[in-house]
């Protein structure tokens, strides 16, 4: 049940022992029940290498030689970044945004929520919610639209989009919106990452975002040198709530990528991640962020929808102190060793990716 909690795939027993739902016996069956077990098997198993389906170079580049396996990995990683049966899609019939919820907890009911139509030409970049969908609660959906758009909606209240008046310099157009249950606010990093823009749950039409300064505590000299190494990389900033912390501290994840021209195509490859932890003594006017290379047993997931973290110990196959990422690349970043493992497909030699909607646009250099 702990494994199922972090996968939106329909539970089934294909590829699993009937008496041990976390042990993989046929890990490459279609639509694996627990997607991250497939990732772990490829990274740590030997069967896929012995039959020629996977080739690993320097422990950092994993080339998948079999097209069917490549498709299953893409499907598994994409599905795996949904939480507890929560999905989002655009209806193919009327272009209306739809949230579906199929919780693993049998005490909670399945729900399908149709959000209001978006203005013509608008595209949702990511969603964040004040709570999981419930009919008897005034929960709020926040939408980060492509560009600089921010909107809020109460699906079971006055069901319409409340558009927030944002200025081009106040938010990072390529970062994600998140909700902090501790602060009861929606947050999104600014362009450059020096402050946070936030929205209250009671924000009204054409309200402007409010701001909180980000103060970065003294960085180790080694980190300053590392920043110089990624100075030419593009970057996106993403906030993630640490729900395992008694204080609900935030993490700020900086995702660095670089473009590589291999003559035939332009590839964007993840270079590294940097993580900052909120100081417990932060206040409502300023948040002090402390650089860290140790998030303990946690895994951070950066991909479709809101960034989140879970304990690695809750699911066999998850690697602690790591960041799983999906987008222009699929892979795992080990904060301890600062090693980035990226999946490639041998057929075209480019990193595996998934650009299906909703997907954050490729990052661009921030000046």
C-alpha positions, 0 to 999 in steps of 0.5 A, a space after each residue: 500500500 505504501 508503494 501504491 500511494 505514490 503511483 497513479 498506475 492501476 494496481 495489478 500483479 503483472 511482474 510481481 510475486 503474488 505474495 510480495 507486491 514490491 518484488 519484481 520478477 518480470 520488470 518489463 511487462 507493459 504498464 508496470 504497476 509501480 513505475 519506479 521499480 522499473 527505473 531501479 531495476 534498469 539502474 541496478 539489475 543485470 538481466 537487461 544488460 546481459 541480453 543487450 537491451 541496456 548499455 551503461 557508460 560510466 554509470 551516468 549514461 544509460 542507453 536503451 537499445 530496445 524500442 519497446 523497452 524505451 517506450 515502456 520506460 517513457 510511459 512508466 516515468 511519466 505515469 510515475 510522476 502523478 501522486 495517489 491516483 491524481 491526474 490532469 488532462 485536457 478533454 479532447 471533446 471540448 478542450 476543458 481542463 479535467 482533474 480526475 482522482 482515484 485514491 488508493 484509500 477506499 474511504 475516499 471517493 473517486 472524483 472527476 472535476 471539470 474546470 472552467 474553460 481557459 481563454 483562447 490561446 491559453 495553455 496550462 503549464 502546471 497546476 497546484 491545489 490547496 488540498 486533494 479534491 473533496 466535495 465538502 471543502 472549499 479547495 482552490 486550484 492554482 494554474 500557472 499558464 504559459 508565459 506569465 499568467 497565474 489564475 485561481 479557481 474554486 471548483 465547487 464554489 464560484 467556478 470561474 478563473 480568477 486572473 491575477 495581474 502579474 508583471 513580466 519581471 515578477 515571476 519566472 515564466 518557466 518555473 512551477 507554481 506550488 502550494 504550501 499547506 503550512 503558509 496557506 499560500 501559492 508560491 512561485 519563484 521570481 525571475 532570477 530566484 531572489 524572491 518568491 511571489 505568493 497568492 493568498 487563497 482569497 485573492 481576487 480578480 486582478 490582484 497583484 502578487 505579493 513578495 517575500 525576499 529570499 536570503 541565501 545563507 553563506 555558501 561554502 567555497 566549494 559551492 561557489 566554484 561549482 556555481 561558476 561551472 554552471 554559469 553558462 547553463 539555463 536554469 529553472 527554480 522549483 519550490 517543493 514543500 517538505 511534508 515530512 518536516 514538522 514545520 513544513 519547511 520548503 526546499 528550493 530546487 535549482 535545475 541546471 541544463 546545457 545545450 549540446 549540439 551533436 550535428 544532427 540535433 540540439 540536445 538539452 542535457 541536465 547538468 546538475 541540481 542544487 537544493 536549498 532548505 528553508 531555515 526554520 527561523 524564517 518569517 513572513 517577510 523573508 525566507 532564509 535558504 541554506 544550501 544542502 547536499 543532504 535531504 536524508 531519506 527523502 526523494 524529490 520529484 521534478 516533472 509534470 504537475 507540482 514538484 513534491 517529495 516522499 520518503 524513499 523508505 516508503 517504497 522499495 526501489 526509490 533512492 534516498 537523497 536523490 532527485 528524479 526528473 522528467 521533461 527534456 530528460 529522464 533520469 535520477 540525480 544523486 545529491 550525495 555523489 553529485 552524479 546525474 544518470 540520464 536515459 538515452 535511446 540508442 536508436 537516435 542517441 538523444 535523451 529520452 523525453 516526454 513533451 506531452 501536455 501538460 509539460 513545462 517548456 524547455 528552460 531558457 538562459 536567465 540574464 
